[in-house]
Amino acid sequence: MSIFTRAFNKFGGYDEFSDRFPGATKPEGTRWDHQCVEFGGTMRYDWCTTLSVARSGLYVQARPPARGVQAAMFVPQPVWDAAGPLWQAAWQTGP
């Protein structure tokens, strides 16, 4: 991982989130690659995030080009429940 990526992760909040919600290094389950995700309202990964849904829950993993694979995060059930209606509305309206 480059120095730029380390700084971006630290100041953007990805490291804090991945430390608070650690996940598997290679989550199993249904995957959606090249998704857009925003962390903490300060850092946005456009089209380079993988979402994996497994029996244990939802995993989010940033995979920016030429910056290496970031640590996966496990999304706890209360977060999933709170965000569910927002995701449902987004899926129904499309991009």
Backbone as CSV, one residue per row, in Angstrom:
resi,resn,N_x,N_y,N_z,CA_x,CA_y,CA_z,C_x,C_y,C_z
1,MET,0.857,-1.178,0.000,0.000,0.000,0.000,0.902,1.241,0.000
2,SER,0.574,2.189,-0.824,1.408,3.388,-0.969,1.243,4.337,0.216
3,ILE,2.188,5.267,0.344,2.115,6.292,1.391,0.876,7.155,1.185
4,PHE,0.554,7.448,-0.074,-0.633,8.239,-0.391,-1.899,7.545,0.117
5,THR,-1.985,6.238,-0.147,-3.167,5.491,0.295,-3.257,5.462,1.811
6,ARG,-2.145,5.273,2.471,-2.153,5.262,3.949,-2.639,6.601,4.500
7,ALA,-2.148,7.688,3.935,-2.578,9.022,4.387,-4.056,9.236,4.084
8,PHE,-4.487,8.850,2.889,-5.886,8.992,2.491,-6.793,8.224,3.440
9,ASN,-6.404,6.989,3.767,-7.201,6.165,4.683,-7.246,6.759,6.084
10,LYS,-6.117,7.281,6.541,-6.059,7.831,7.896,-6.902,9.099,8.012
11,PHE,-6.693,10.047,7.127,-7.388,11.328,7.225,-8.825,11.259,6.727
12,GLY,-9.109,10.325,5.836,-10.455,10.192,5.303,-11.392,9.404,6.198
13,GLY,-10.839,8.606,7.116,-11.675,7.872,8.052,-11.784,6.378,7.806
14,TYR,-11.247,5.886,6.690,-11.383,4.453,6.404,-10.709,3.609,7.469
15,ASP,-9.507,3.999,7.900,-8.800,3.226,8.929,-9.601,3.142,10.222
16,GLU,-10.194,4.262,10.614,-10.994,4.279,11.847,-12.185,3.330,11.731
17,PHE,-12.875,3.383,10.601,-14.021,2.497,10.397,-13.591,1.031,10.352
18,SER,-12.498,0.731,9.640,-12.076,-0.666,9.544,-11.565,-1.191,10.881
19,ASP,-11.023,-0.313,11.730,-10.613,-0.737,13.078,-11.828,-0.989,13.970
20,ARG,-12.856,-0.156,13.836,-14.058,-0.296,14.673,-14.936,-1.460,14.237
21,PHE,-14.918,-1.765,12.941,-15.781,-2.816,12.387,-14.961,-3.781,11.543
22,PRO,-14.015,-4.517,12.162,-13.149,-5.402,11.380,-13.940,-6.522,10.714
23,GLY,-13.489,-6.871,9.525,-14.135,-7.940,8.774,-13.114,-8.952,8.312
24,ALA,-13.536,-9.829,7.453,-12.671,-10.873,6.914,-11.732,-10.284,5.863
25,THR,-10.583,-10.912,5.686,-9.663,-10.428,4.662,-10.197,-10.725,3.265
26,LYS,-10.940,-11.802,3.121,-11.542,-12.152,1.836,-12.958,-12.651,2.112
27,PRO,-13.917,-11.729,2.282,-15.277,-12.135,2.631,-15.896,-13.053,1.588
28,GLU,-16.615,-14.054,2.046,-17.323,-14.983,1.169,-18.763,-14.504,1.015
29,GLY,-19.432,-14.945,-0.031,-20.832,-14.595,-0.221,-21.058,-13.903,-1.550
30,THR,-22.261,-13.429,-1.751,-22.623,-12.720,-2.972,-21.901,-11.384,-3.014
31,ARG,-21.276,-11.085,-4.154,-20.470,-9.866,-4.279,-21.042,-8.919,-5.316
32,TRP,-20.896,-7.627,-5.010,-21.173,-6.570,-5.980,-19.898,-5.741,-6.061
33,ASP,-19.220,-5.816,-7.179,-17.983,-5.063,-7.383,-18.286,-3.692,-7.974
34,HIS,-17.325,-2.798,-7.862,-17.379,-1.472,-8.482,-18.565,-0.638,-8.005
35,GLN,-18.774,-0.615,-6.694,-19.838,0.174,-6.096,-19.284,1.490,-5.555
36,CYS,-20.146,2.457,-5.273,-19.749,3.744,-4.687,-20.125,3.751,-3.208
37,VAL,-19.190,4.180,-2.369,-19.424,4.215,-0.928,-18.761,5.468,-0.363
38,GLU,-19.408,6.062,0.640,-18.842,7.219,1.331,-18.664,6.855,2.800
39,PHE,-17.507,7.210,3.367,-17.198,6.913,4.761,-17.108,8.194,5.560
40,GLY,-17.898,8.303,6.587,-17.814,9.414,7.519,-18.084,10.785,6.924
41,GLY,-18.666,10.851,5.763,-18.986,12.120,5.149,-17.777,12.873,4.610
42,THR,-16.587,12.241,4.662,-15.382,12.939,4.219,-14.624,12.220,3.123
43,MET,-14.841,10.936,2.959,-14.075,10.173,1.983,-15.027,9.351,1.123
44,ARG,-14.852,9.439,-0.166,-15.741,8.744,-1.095,-14.921,7.865,-2.036
45,TYR,-15.326,6.621,-2.142,-14.733,5.688,-3.087,-15.761,5.485,-4.201
46,ASP,-15.476,6.022,-5.375,-16.395,5.894,-6.505,-16.011,4.718,-7.391
47,TRP,-16.926,3.802,-7.537,-16.820,2.659,-8.447,-15.654,1.730,-8.134
48,CYS,-15.176,1.714,-6.889,-14.048,0.839,-6.559,-14.229,0.183,-5.190
49,THR,-15.467,-0.091,-4.845,-15.756,-0.742,-3.574,-16.512,-2.034,-3.837
50,THR,-16.167,-3.069,-3.096,-16.855,-4.344,-3.207,-17.746,-4.532,-1.988
51,LEU,-19.002,-4.855,-2.227,-19.941,-5.205,-1.166,-20.151,-6.712,-1.229
52,SER,-20.034,-7.381,-0.091,-20.228,-8.824,-0.018,-21.273,-9.121,1.043
53,VAL,-22.274,-9.897,0.654,-23.311,-10.299,1.596,-23.130,-11.782,1.877
54,ALA,-22.858,-12.086,3.138,-22.656,-13.461,3.580,-23.706,-13.796,4.633
55,ARG,-23.728,-15.019,5.034,-24.670,-15.441,6.071,-24.471,-14.637,7.349
56,SER,-23.221,-14.242,7.625,-22.920,-13.496,8.849,-23.254,-12.015,8.753
57,GLY,-23.451,-11.474,7.535,-23.793,-10.064,7.391,-23.179,-9.426,6.160
58,LEU,-23.062,-8.104,6.191,-22.572,-7.311,5.068,-21.122,-6.897,5.301
59,TYR,-20.313,-7.039,4.261,-18.916,-6.621,4.296,-18.691,-5.569,3.225
60,VAL,-17.895,-4.550,3.551,-17.546,-3.477,2.621,-16.028,-3.466,2.514
61,GLN,-15.534,-3.439,1.275,-14.091,-3.455,1.068,-13.725,-2.530,-0.087
62,ALA,-12.900,-1.520,0.198,-12.437,-0.595,-0.838,-11.309,-1.264,-1.622
63,ARG,-11.374,-1.101,-2.931,-10.375,-1.678,-3.826,-9.972,-0.646,-4.874
64,PRO,-9.406,0.492,-4.437,-9.070,1.531,-5.406,-7.984,1.074,-6.369
65,PRO,-8.088,1.465,-7.636,-7.086,1.050,-8.622,-5.693,1.542,-8.244
66,ALA,-4.722,0.672,-8.423,-3.310,0.978,-8.181,-3.012,1.384,-6.738
67,ARG,-3.914,1.093,-5.816,-3.660,1.437,-4.411,-3.761,0.228,-3.496
68,GLY,-4.014,-0.928,-4.048,-4.102,-2.130,-3.235,-5.470,-2.320,-2.616
69,VAL,-5.689,-3.495,-2.072,-6.956,-3.840,-1.444,-6.922,-3.397,0.014
70,GLN,-7.956,-2.708,0.445,-8.047,-2.230,1.825,-8.659,-3.320,2.705
71,ALA,-8.565,-3.139,4.000,-9.177,-4.074,4.935,-10.695,-4.057,4.760
72,ALA,-11.314,-5.233,4.837,-12.772,-5.317,4.744,-13.383,-4.907,6.072
73,MET,-14.579,-4.317,6.001,-15.304,-3.920,7.203,-16.583,-4.735,7.301
74,PHE,-16.918,-5.140,8.501,-18.163,-5.846,8.762,-19.185,-4.826,9.239
75,VAL,-20.326,-4.765,8.586,-21.370,-3.807,8.954,-22.300,-4.472,9.973
76,PRO,-22.318,-3.983,11.244,-23.174,-4.592,12.275,-24.663,-4.495,11.935
77,GLN,-25.430,-5.388,12.469,-26.866,-5.472,12.186,-27.617,-4.168,12.451
78,PRO,-27.358,-3.418,13.540,-28.101,-2.171,13.742,-27.867,-1.159,12.612
79,VAL,-26.646,-1.118,12.077,-26.362,-0.207,10.963,-27.108,-0.669,9.719
80,TRP,-27.079,-1.949,9.464,-27.793,-2.528,8.315,-29.288,-2.221,8.407
81,ASP,-29.868,-2.412,9.591,-31.304,-2.163,9.786,-31.652,-0.693,9.560
82,ALA,-30.804,0.208,10.053,-31.082,1.633,9.909,-30.942,2.086,8.452
83,ALA,-29.989,1.519,7.740,-29.744,1.936,6.355,-30.648,1.215,5.359
84,GLY,-31.262,0.128,5.769,-32.088,-0.671,4.861,-33.110,0.114,4.060
85,PRO,-33.932,0.952,4.677,-34.912,1.712,3.905,-34.273,2.641,2.867
86,LEU,-33.107,3.197,3.190,-32.417,4.069,2.231,-31.924,3.280,1.032
87,TRP,-31.359,2.086,1.296,-30.878,1.253,0.187,-32.038,0.769,-0.666
88,GLN,-33.147,0.410,-0.027,-34.313,-0.041,-0.792,-34.795,1.058,-1.734
89,ALA,-34.857,2.278,-1.242,-35.299,3.410,-2.078,-34.324,3.631,-3.221
90,ALA,-33.027,3.529,-2.956,-32.016,3.720,-4.003,-32.116,2.636,-5.069
91,TRP,-32.314,1.388,-4.663,-32.418,0.298,-5.621,-33.658,0.438,-6.487
92,GLN,-34.738,0.941,-5.923,-35.986,1.089,-6.686,-35.909,2.210,-7.698
93,THR,-35.182,3.275,-7.374,-35.095,4.406,-8.299,-33.980,4.257,-9.312
94,GLY,-32.973,3.420,-9.011,-31.870,3.212,-9.943,-30.835,4.311,-9.849
95,PRO,-29.785,4.208,-10.686,-28.698,5.190,-10.622,-29.102,6.571,-11.116
